[in-house]
Amino acid sequence: MTEIPGMDQLKKNISAYNSMKEELEQNHFGRIAVFHDGELVAIYNDRNDAYDIACEKYGLGHFSLREIGESPASFGGAAMYIDFVAVEK
């Protein structure tokens, strides 16, 4: 099965968030984290700012945004392609 574009980026970024979740939630709850290539690269107060700056710096599909402390509502159609067990290890 061919992976959809950006899925590797998403898996790395979910794993990175999960590895630092406790510290992020303690110190930055409710803010917006930007991940690129499995690394936390910035934290913003505003989702629109985070999105605009990340698009300009990394390009669409090459970063992930995550509201710190909130579970993702849905990964939409991408959910069937993510192996959540492997991501959380």
Backbone as CSV, one residue per row, in Angstrom:
resi,resn,N_x,N_y,N_z,CA_x,CA_y,CA_z,C_x,C_y,C_z
1,MET,0.847,-1.186,0.000,0.000,0.000,0.000,0.886,1.241,0.000
2,THR,0.582,2.181,-0.852,1.325,3.429,-0.931,0.826,4.381,0.141
3,GLU,1.772,4.992,0.847,1.418,5.941,1.887,1.059,7.285,1.262
4,ILE,0.083,7.962,1.847,-0.305,9.268,1.313,0.758,10.302,1.674
5,PRO,0.940,11.318,0.841,1.954,12.340,1.096,1.755,13.002,2.456
6,GLY,2.833,13.203,3.169,2.781,13.865,4.461,2.520,12.942,5.632
7,MET,2.196,11.667,5.370,1.864,10.762,6.460,3.083,10.464,7.339
8,ASP,4.253,10.328,6.733,5.464,10.095,7.521,5.722,11.274,8.451
9,GLN,5.526,12.480,7.929,5.678,13.698,8.724,4.694,13.681,9.902
10,LEU,3.458,13.328,9.638,2.434,13.289,10.677,2.793,12.276,11.758
11,LYS,3.224,11.091,11.366,3.598,10.059,12.347,4.738,10.528,13.242
12,LYS,5.767,11.117,12.643,6.908,11.628,13.422,6.450,12.704,14.394
13,ASN,5.579,13.582,13.934,5.153,14.700,14.760,4.237,14.272,15.898
14,ILE,3.386,13.293,15.653,2.543,12.750,16.724,3.416,12.090,17.784
15,SER,4.389,11.335,17.343,5.304,10.668,18.264,6.074,11.691,19.102
16,ALA,6.534,12.759,18.462,7.268,13.812,19.180,6.374,14.465,20.226
17,TYR,5.123,14.783,19.852,4.201,15.388,20.817,3.995,14.448,22.002
18,ASN,3.746,13.182,21.714,3.488,12.222,22.785,4.679,12.078,23.720
19,SER,5.889,12.197,23.189,7.083,12.036,24.026,7.297,13.219,24.974
20,MET,6.722,14.376,24.666,6.900,15.552,25.523,5.574,16.098,26.036
21,LYS,4.533,15.305,25.906,3.173,15.731,26.237,3.049,16.292,27.658
22,GLU,3.581,15.594,28.630,3.425,16.010,30.027,4.040,17.393,30.274
23,GLU,5.257,17.603,29.789,5.934,18.886,29.975,5.200,20.000,29.233
24,LEU,4.772,19.727,28.004,4.041,20.732,27.227,2.740,21.115,27.911
25,GLU,1.995,20.130,28.392,0.711,20.419,29.031,0.891,21.167,30.345
26,GLN,1.969,20.904,31.031,2.227,21.591,32.292,2.617,23.054,32.059
27,ASN,3.389,23.307,31.017,3.942,24.644,30.811,3.283,25.473,29.709
28,HIS,2.526,24.836,28.809,1.996,25.567,27.645,0.554,25.192,27.302
29,PHE,-0.210,24.727,28.265,-1.563,24.259,28.010,-2.382,25.289,27.240
30,GLY,-3.048,24.821,26.177,-3.931,25.666,25.390,-3.256,26.416,24.258
31,ARG,-1.936,26.429,24.251,-1.210,27.110,23.172,-1.074,26.153,21.983
32,ILE,-0.522,26.628,20.877,-0.407,25.844,19.644,1.052,25.469,19.411
33,ALA,1.322,24.174,19.370,2.671,23.671,19.097,2.809,23.385,17.606
34,VAL,3.968,23.728,17.063,4.293,23.440,15.670,5.419,22.416,15.667
35,PHE,5.174,21.308,14.960,6.171,20.253,14.822,6.566,20.120,13.362
36,HIS,7.850,19.879,13.146,8.381,19.651,11.801,9.421,18.548,11.898
37,ASP,9.259,17.529,11.088,10.211,16.423,11.009,10.498,15.800,12.372
38,GLY,9.440,15.670,13.185,9.561,15.019,14.488,10.176,15.878,15.577
39,GLU,10.228,17.186,15.349,10.802,18.108,16.334,9.808,19.228,16.632
40,LEU,9.747,19.637,17.897,8.989,20.828,18.271,9.798,22.029,17.800
41,VAL,9.208,22.859,16.942,9.958,23.992,16.396,9.444,25.343,16.886
42,ALA,8.222,25.395,17.398,7.682,26.669,17.887,6.398,26.434,18.668
43,ILE,6.071,27.413,19.511,4.806,27.406,20.252,4.199,28.803,20.105
44,TYR,2.934,28.843,19.719,2.237,30.114,19.476,0.981,30.200,20.334
45,ASN,0.513,31.426,20.508,-0.754,31.661,21.205,-1.938,31.582,20.253
46,ASP,-1.699,31.812,18.976,-2.772,31.901,17.997,-2.589,30.857,16.888
47,ARG,-3.629,30.055,16.645,-3.565,29.001,15.627,-3.313,29.564,14.225
48,ASN,-3.947,30.682,13.898,-3.758,31.267,12.566,-2.323,31.722,12.350
49,ASP,-1.731,32.348,13.370,-0.325,32.746,13.264,0.563,31.524,13.080
50,ALA,0.316,30.502,13.885,1.113,29.278,13.799,1.029,28.675,12.398
51,TYR,-0.162,28.599,11.870,-0.375,28.018,10.540,0.314,28.845,9.451
52,ASP,0.094,30.152,9.471,0.668,31.016,8.437,2.192,30.965,8.438
53,ILE,2.785,31.063,9.613,4.244,31.061,9.717,4.813,29.704,9.333
54,ALA,4.175,28.613,9.782,4.664,27.271,9.444,4.544,26.998,7.945
55,CYS,3.456,27.449,7.326,3.308,27.290,5.863,4.437,27.992,5.133
56,GLU,4.728,29.201,5.562,5.780,29.979,4.909,7.157,29.342,5.115
57,LYS,7.411,28.858,6.325,8.737,28.337,6.653,8.970,26.912,6.158
58,TYR,7.955,26.029,6.274,8.148,24.606,5.976,7.384,24.116,4.750
59,GLY,6.343,24.814,4.354,5.515,24.377,3.237,4.393,23.466,3.697
60,LEU,3.257,23.587,3.048,2.076,22.803,3.393,2.385,21.315,3.308
61,GLY,1.993,20.572,4.323,2.232,19.128,4.370,3.545,18.746,5.012
62,HIS,4.314,19.735,5.460,5.624,19.449,6.052,5.710,19.891,7.511
63,PHE,4.560,20.040,8.145,4.508,20.391,9.559,3.167,19.943,10.120
64,SER,3.082,19.944,11.449,1.825,19.621,12.133,1.587,20.657,13.216
65,LEU,0.325,21.026,13.397,-0.087,21.893,14.494,-0.819,21.045,15.509
66,ARG,-0.632,21.357,16.777,-1.341,20.630,17.816,-1.662,21.582,18.953
67,GLU,-2.938,21.686,19.303,-3.302,22.464,20.478,-2.890,21.652,21.699
68,ILE,-2.048,22.220,22.504,-1.469,21.502,23.638,-2.539,21.228,24.687
69,GLY,-2.684,19.976,25.011,-3.648,19.551,26.023,-4.962,19.081,25.461
70,GLU,-5.171,19.259,24.184,-6.413,18.835,23.546,-6.145,17.632,22.656
71,SER,-7.016,16.658,22.701,-6.914,15.521,21.799,-7.333,15.965,20.410
72,PRO,-6.664,15.453,19.382,-7.107,15.814,18.030,-8.541,15.357,17.823
73,ALA,-9.382,16.210,17.292,-10.788,15.863,17.085,-10.918,14.730,16.085
74,SER,-10.128,14.793,15.029,-10.223,13.778,13.988,-9.057,13.926,13.036
75,PHE,-8.630,12.827,12.494,-7.645,12.869,11.431,-8.331,12.683,10.091
76,GLY,-9.661,12.712,10.093,-10.425,12.577,8.858,-10.082,11.290,8.135
77,GLY,-9.993,11.367,6.820,-9.698,10.201,6.002,-8.315,9.642,6.257
78,ALA,-7.410,10.440,6.826,-6.052,9.967,7.092,-6.019,8.951,8.228
79,ALA,-7.055,8.918,9.055,-7.054,8.032,10.221,-6.832,6.573,9.840
80,MET,-7.369,6.160,8.711,-7.225,4.751,8.338,-5.792,4.408,7.937
81,TYR,-4.966,5.414,7.680,-3.595,5.164,7.263,-2.592,5.206,8.408
82,ILE,-3.024,5.667,9.569,-2.115,5.823,10.695,-2.164,4.584,11.569
83,ASP,-1.000,4.062,11.854,-0.895,2.943,12.780,-0.646,3.530,14.162
84,PHE,-1.724,3.772,14.904,-1.604,4.457,16.186,-0.750,3.672,17.177
85,VAL,-0.768,2.369,17.114,0.044,1.567,18.020,1.517,1.853,17.790
86,ALA,1.938,1.886,16.530,3.337,2.144,16.210,3.722,3.571,16.551
87,VAL,2.820,4.520,16.377,3.115,5.921,16.626,3.361,6.163,18.101
88,GLU,2.603,5.514,18.964,2.697,5.799,20.391,3.825,5.048,21.084
89,LYS,4.514,4.169,20.415,5.621,3.423,21.043,6.847,4.261,21.138
